[in-house]
Each structure stands twice: as structure tokens, then as C-alpha cells.
């Protein structure tokens, strides 16, 4: 159990206002999920499940889960594996945490999966930041994160040079006040929801919070790394140039949004029930890092030309172009292998699994080494591990 690879059972998250079919197409599951708008796929996290009996991602019985990313609850009407054909990552770790995670992971994080790896198709997200890892807070947990773009997209990243931060705060507070005012009127039936939304968007356009931040075009293959924390970022919407939104791979520490994501502006959105999301404006500006060197887009966005995409004190992400086979060492860490392109057979001393583009495998640290092999055609693997 501790030296074999596993297929990861992905958890798909429906996002009816900004999701799409990009992720299910990556996985080759269009006919299974054609009517669903998927915003995220959780490829690895603390509540992940692993297939024990299925070893090929093309197997008809190999399906995803549906659910809320902030809990272990799932909607498994499409999920066909029995309890004996799967194992939770949590229970696997409990059997032998060092063999599964590696000693350095266990010593630093304990007997739990510290990483969250996910695929995203997103647009129109809130302005947000995460506290710096070294910050002490009773309310917020740090969430270092890094994005690797599959396709071109648009993001806001860092405070614009010369921006008046106090004016920025005032704009966010005015928008927050206006949204609550419109929401209350809509809830009370004094105005129609459609009218409330139109007024909200007009007010947001007039206030223009985007003038205080850097709006950045991101190219396929770019890496955006705000992992040091304290830097404003969001995935923006541009239906003319990027109608499918931002499509990317994300690696981060596994901290859920309610305790890690600090928001200042939610694009002026009013929900279907006429309520609005609460912002954390005071905390946002308390933890916002306005150091110009930390907000330099040229430092935050890179286009790597070698195998190492990013490394920091938390995690490492590598990208390997495969043609034939490649020997890998786990180096005292579990490995998460995502097939970005092609098909890959992963073999350890304890067994083999086969993944095609869009799917993932988990290799315990106790495997010590493994081989990635293609069928002669070019394939690409993204490998996340603990630094």
C-alpha cells in the first residue's frame, strides 16, 4: 500500500456563474458531464480519495466526485466505485504517515496532506489576498499559492505604481456600502433584482477600483507566483478576448477560503437571493503589502524555459516533457503527477497506473523511485511535491 501509485479521484466543483466545460474536456469526459459548468477540479487535497482497484484513467468505471470544496460531502450519483475499490488519502496517511508523506512533510505538517492542487476555469473573481506565512493571526491562515497558465488569460496582480491606497480603501468601502443598500432594497421587494444588479454595475464602473491595481495579460506557459502573501490578485473577466476565462493549474497549501481568503471587492455581484458576499476590507488593507518591489509584475510573473517552474519553502513544481521513459526519485516526499498532455504510465516497485491528459496520480514517499513512460508520443507531466 505504501510503495504503489494510485489514480486520484478528482472532485469537480460546479460554478454556474463562471464555470465551463474546459476541465471536463481536458479529462475527456464531455459525454459524461456535458451539461455541467465546472469551475474547479480538486486534483489533490486533504479529503482526496484514491482508486485502489482501477489502474487506468480510461476505465469506464473511473469517475469523479461532485461536491463542496470546504467539506468532505459529495454528490456521488455518477460515482460508481464501491468502498472496497477506493481509499481516502486521510486513512492511507493514518496507516503510516512517514511512508506516505515523507519524514520532512510529517515533521513540518503532521499526519495530513498539506497541499491543494487544482485545475481552474475562472473569471470575474473577487479582489483578494492571503496573509504572509510569517504573519501571526487569530483570524487568518496563510495560503501560499502559485498559478501555471494552460491558456492565455487576464489577471489583476499587485498594487499599481503610485496608487493612492487610502483612496483605494475608500472606493472599496463605498462599493461595499452601496451593494448592501441595493441588496436590502431587493430583499425587501422595493426594487427588482435585475435593477439592483444594473445599479450595482453602474456604480462599480463609476468607482473603478481597477485603477489601483495592475491588470496583466498572462500567456500560456506563464507562472504567476504570489506565494509570499500580502499581494492583491484576482482572475479577471474579458469576454471579448478571453471568453473561456482563466484556465490554469494551481498549487498551494491546503487552507480553505473561509479562513484564508481576505476580500476587498467582489466585482459588484449580487446573488440570486439578493444577498451579497461579506468583504473583509479592514483586514485586507491591514495585510496588504504595498512595497513597490513586492508588487513588481516582472517579478511576480515569469515564463520558465526549464523544468523547474517554481520552488519555495513550501512546495516545488516541475514540468517534464517526456519522450520515452524518465526515472524519478521521490526524495523523501510524496509526488503528485498530473498529465498535462499525452498518456503516461507510472511504475513503482509496487505496481503501475496509466493516466491520460487531464488526470492525476499519487505516489507515496515510500515508493522511493518510479518511472514515467510514454508510448513514444510526446507527453507532459506536472509534478508537485514538498520542498
C-alpha positions in Angstrom: 0.0 0.0 0.0 2.9 2.4 0.7 5.0 1.8 -2.4 2.4 1.7 -5.2 1.0 4.5 -7.3 -2.7 5.4 -7.2 -5.2 7.1 -9.5 -6.5 10.3 -7.9 -10.3 10.6 -7.9 -10.8 14.2 -8.8 -13.5 16.3 -7.1 -15.3 18.6 -9.5 -16.8 21.8 -8.3 -19.8 23.3 -10.2 -19.7 27.1 -10.7 -22.8 28.0 -12.6 -22.0 31.7 -12.9 -18.4 31.4 -14.2 -17.6 27.7 -14.9 -17.5 26.0 -18.2 -16.6 22.7 -20.0 -12.9 23.2 -20.3 -12.0 20.9 -17.4 -14.2 18.0 -18.5 -12.8 18.3 -22.0 -9.2 18.1 -20.5 -10.3 14.9 -18.9 -12.0 13.5 -22.0 -15.4 13.4 -20.1 -17.5 15.6 -22.3 -20.2 12.9 -22.8 -20.4 12.3 -19.1 -20.7 15.9 -17.9 -21.7 17.9 -21.0 -24.4 19.9 -19.2 -22.4 21.0 -16.2 -20.5 24.2 -15.7 -17.4 23.2 -13.8 -15.2 25.9 -12.2 -12.6 23.8 -10.4 -11.3 20.2 -10.2 -9.6 19.3 -6.9 -6.8 17.0 -8.0 -5.2 16.6 -4.6 -6.3 17.8 -1.1 -6.8 16.7 2.4 -10.1 14.9 1.6 -8.9 13.3 -1.6 -9.9 9.7 -2.5 -7.7 7.3 -4.4 -8.7 4.3 -6.6 -7.3 1.0 -5.4 -8.7 -1.4 -7.9 -8.7 0.7 -11.1 -5.3 1.5 -12.6 -6.2 3.1 -15.9 -7.9 6.5 -16.3 -9.7 5.3 -19.4 -11.6 2.7 -17.4 -15.3 3.3 -17.8 -15.8 3.0 -14.0 -13.3 5.6 -13.2 -15.4 8.7 -12.4 -15.1 12.0 -10.5 -16.9 13.1 -7.4 -19.0 16.2 -7.1 -19.0 18.3 -4.0 -18.3 21.4 -1.9 -14.5 22.0 -1.6 -14.9 23.2 2.0 -16.2 19.8 3.2 -15.9 16.1 2.6 -19.6 15.9 1.5 -20.1 14.6 -2.0 -22.8 14.1 -4.6 -21.9 10.7 -5.8 -24.7 9.9 -8.2 -22.2 9.5 -11.0 -19.6 7.8 -8.8 -19.5 4.0 -9.3 -16.6 2.7 -7.3 -17.5 0.6 -4.2 -15.9 1.3 -0.8 -13.6 -1.7 -1.3 -12.3 -0.2 -4.6 -11.1 3.2 -3.1 -9.3 4.5 -0.1 -9.3 8.0 1.4 -5.9 9.7 1.4 -6.5 10.5 5.1 -6.9 6.8 6.1 -3.9 5.9 3.9 -1.8 8.5 5.8 -3.0 7.3 9.1 -1.6 3.8 8.4 2.0 5.1 8.1 2.3 8.9 7.7 6.1 8.9 7.1 5.8 6.2 4.4 3.0 8.1 2.6 4.1 11.8 3.1 7.8 11.5 3.8 9.6 12.4 7.0 10.1 16.1 6.2 6.5 16.6 5.5 5.4 14.8 8.6 7.8 16.7 10.8 6.6 20.1 9.4 2.8 19.5 8.9 2.0 16.3 10.9 -0.1 13.4 9.6 -2.1 15.3 7.0 -1.9 16.3 3.3 -0.5 19.9 3.3 -1.0 20.6 -0.4 -4.0 21.5 -2.5 -3.6 21.0 -6.3 -6.5 22.1 -8.5 -7.5 23.0 -12.1 -9.4 26.2 -12.6 -11.7 27.8 -15.2 -12.5 31.1 -13.6 -13.3 34.7 -14.4 -14.8 37.7 -12.6 -13.3 36.7 -9.2 -13.0 39.0 -6.1 -10.0 41.2 -5.3 -8.3 39.2 -2.6 -5.1 38.4 -0.8 -3.7 35.9 1.7 -1.6 36.8 4.7 2.1 36.3 4.6 3.2 32.9 6.0 5.2 34.6 8.8 2.2 36.7 9.9 0.6 35.8 13.3 -3.2 36.0 13.1 -6.0 34.7 15.3 -8.4 35.0 12.3 -6.5 34.2 9.1 -4.4 31.2 7.9 -1.7 31.7 5.3 -2.2 30.1 1.9 0.9 30.4 -0.3 -0.2 29.7 -3.9 1.2 29.5 -7.5 -0.5 29.5 -10.8 0.6 27.8 -14.0 -1.4 29.0 -17.0 -2.6 26.4 -19.6 -4.1 29.1 -21.9 -3.9 32.9 -22.2 -5.8 34.8 -19.6 -6.2 38.1 -17.7 -5.5 38.8 -14.0 -5.0 41.7 -11.6 -1.7 41.3 -9.7 -0.3 43.7 -7.2 -0.9 47.4 -6.5 -0.3 49.8 -9.4 2.8 52.1 -9.2 1.8 55.3 -7.5 -1.6 54.1 -6.4 -3.3 56.0 -3.5 -4.0 53.2 -1.1 -6.2 55.3 1.1 -8.3 56.3 -1.9 -8.4 52.6 -2.9 -9.8 51.8 0.6 -12.4 54.5 0.3 -13.6 53.2 -3.0 -13.9 49.6 -1.7 -15.9 50.9 1.3 -18.2 53.0 -0.9 -18.9 50.0 -3.1 -19.5 47.8 -0.1 -22.0 50.3 1.3 -23.8 50.7 -2.0 -24.0 46.9 -2.5 -25.6 46.4 0.9 -28.0 49.2 0.3 -29.1 47.7 -3.0 -29.3 44.2 -1.6 -31.6 45.4 1.3 -33.9 47.0 -1.2 -34.0 43.9 -3.4 -34.6 41.6 -0.4 -37.5 43.9 0.8 -39.0 43.9 -2.7 -38.6 47.6 -3.2 -36.6 47.1 -6.4 -36.3 44.1 -8.8 -33.1 42.0 -8.6 -32.3 42.9 -12.2 -32.5 46.6 -11.4 -30.3 46.2 -8.3 -27.7 44.4 -10.3 -27.7 47.1 -13.0 -27.3 49.9 -10.5 -24.5 47.9 -8.8 -22.6 47.5 -12.0 -23.1 51.2 -12.9 -21.8 52.3 -9.5 -18.8 49.9 -9.7 -17.9 51.2 -13.2 -18.0 54.8 -11.9 -15.8 54.0 -8.9 -13.4 51.9 -11.0 -11.3 50.0 -8.4 -9.2 48.5 -11.2 -7.3 51.8 -11.5 -5.5 51.0 -8.2 -4.1 47.6 -9.4 -2.0 46.1 -12.2 -4.1 44.4 -14.9 -1.9 41.8 -16.5 -2.3 39.7 -19.6 -1.0 36.2 -18.8 0.3 33.9 -21.6 0.1 30.1 -21.9 3.0 28.7 -20.0 3.4 31.7 -17.7 3.8 31.1 -14.0 2.3 33.6 -11.5 3.7 33.3 -8.0 2.1 35.4 -5.2 3.1 32.7 -2.7 4.9 35.1 -0.4 1.5 36.5 0.6 0.1 40.0 1.1 -0.2 40.7 -2.7 -3.6 41.6 -4.3 -4.8 39.3 -7.0 -7.8 38.1 -8.9 -8.8 36.4 -12.1 -10.5 38.9 -14.3 -13.2 38.8 -16.9 -12.8 39.8 -20.6 -15.4 38.0 -22.7 -14.2 39.5 -25.9 -10.5 38.4 -25.6 -10.8 35.5 -23.1 -14.4 34.2 -23.4 -13.4 31.0 -21.5 -11.8 32.9 -18.6 -8.6 31.9 -16.9 -7.6 28.2 -17.4 -4.8 27.1 -15.2 -3.2 24.7 -12.8 -2.8 25.9 -9.2 -0.7 24.5 -6.4 -1.0 25.9 -2.8 -1.1 25.0 0.8 -4.4 23.4 1.7 -6.3 26.1 3.5 -10.0 26.7 2.9 -11.3 30.0 1.7 -13.3 30.9 4.9 -10.1 31.1 6.9 -7.6 32.2 4.3 -9.1 34.5 1.7 -9.4 38.2 2.5 -11.6 40.1 0.1 -11.9 43.8 -0.6 -14.1 43.9 -3.7 -16.4 41.2 -5.3 -16.9 42.8 -8.8 -20.2 44.3 -7.7 -22.0 40.9 -7.6 -25.5 40.4 -6.1 -26.5 36.8 -5.6 -29.7 35.2 -6.9 -31.3 35.5 -3.4 -30.4 39.2 -3.5 -27.7 38.9 -0.8 -24.1 40.0 -1.2 -20.9 38.4 -0.1 -19.3 40.0 3.0 -16.0 41.7 2.4 -13.0 41.9 4.8 -11.9 45.4 3.9 -10.3 46.4 7.2 -8.3 43.2 7.3 -7.4 43.4 3.6 -5.8 46.8 4.0 -4.1 45.8 7.2 -2.3 42.9 5.5 -1.9 44.4 2.0 1.8 44.7 1.2 2.4 48.0 -0.7 6.2 47.6 -1.1 6.8 48.5 -4.8 9.4 45.7 -5.1 6.8 43.2 -4.0 4.3 44.5 -6.5 6.6 44.3 -9.5 4.7 42.3 -12.1 8.0 41.3 -13.8 9.0 39.5 -10.6 5.5 38.0 -9.9 5.0 36.7 -13.4 7.6 34.6 -15.3 7.8 32.3 -18.3 10.2 29.5 -17.3 12.2 27.7 -20.1 13.5 24.9 -17.9 11.9 22.0 -16.0 11.6 23.9 -12.7 8.5 26.1 -12.7 8.6 27.2 -9.1 10.2 26.3 -5.7 9.8 27.9 -2.3 9.9 26.8 1.3 6.5 25.0 0.9 6.4 23.2 -2.4 8.1 22.5 -5.7 6.5 22.3 -9.1 8.3 20.8 -12.1 7.3 20.3 -15.7 8.7 17.4 -17.7 8.4 16.9 -21.4 8.5 13.1 -22.0 9.6 11.1 -25.0 10.2 7.5 -23.9 10.8 7.0 -20.2 12.2 9.0 -17.3 13.4 7.8 -13.9 12.3 9.8 -10.9 13.3 9.8 -7.2 10.7 10.8 -4.6 13.4 12.4 -2.4 11.5 11.9 0.9 8.3 13.5 -0.4 5.1 12.2 -1.9 4.7 13.2 -5.6 1.5 14.3 -7.3 1.8 13.7 -11.1 -0.7 15.5 -13.4 -0.7 14.6 -17.1 -0.9 17.9 -18.9 -0.5 16.2 -22.3 -0.4 12.7 -23.8 -0.5 9.5 -21.8 1.9 8.4 -19.1 2.4 5.0 -17.4 3.8 5.4 -13.9 5.6 2.3 -12.4 6.9 1.8 -8.9 8.2 -1.4 -7.2 4.6 -1.9 -6.0 2.6 -1.5 -9.2 1.6 0.7 -12.2 -1.1 3.2 -13.1 -1.8 4.8 -16.5 -3.1 8.3 -16.8 -4.1 10.3 -19.9 -4.2 14.1 -20.2 -6.3 15.8 -17.6 -5.8 13.1 -14.9 -3.6 12.7 -11.8 -1.7 10.0 -9.9 -0.4 10.0 -6.3 3.0 8.4 -5.5 3.8 7.8 -1.8 7.2 8.9 -0.5 7.8 5.2 0.5 7.9 4.3 -3.2 11.4 6.0 -3.2 11.6 5.9 -7.0 9.3 5.5 -10.1 9.4 5.5 -13.9 7.3 7.7 -16.1 6.9 6.2 -19.6 5.1 7.3 -22.7 4.1 5.2 -25.8 6.6 7.1 -28.0 4.5 10.2 -28.4 5.3 13.5 -26.6 3.7 13.8 -23.2 3.9 16.4 -20.5 3.8 15.8 -16.7 3.5 18.4 -13.9 4.9 17.1 -10.7 4.1 18.8 -7.4 6.0 17.8 -4.1 7.0 19.2 -0.8 10.3 21.3 -0.9 
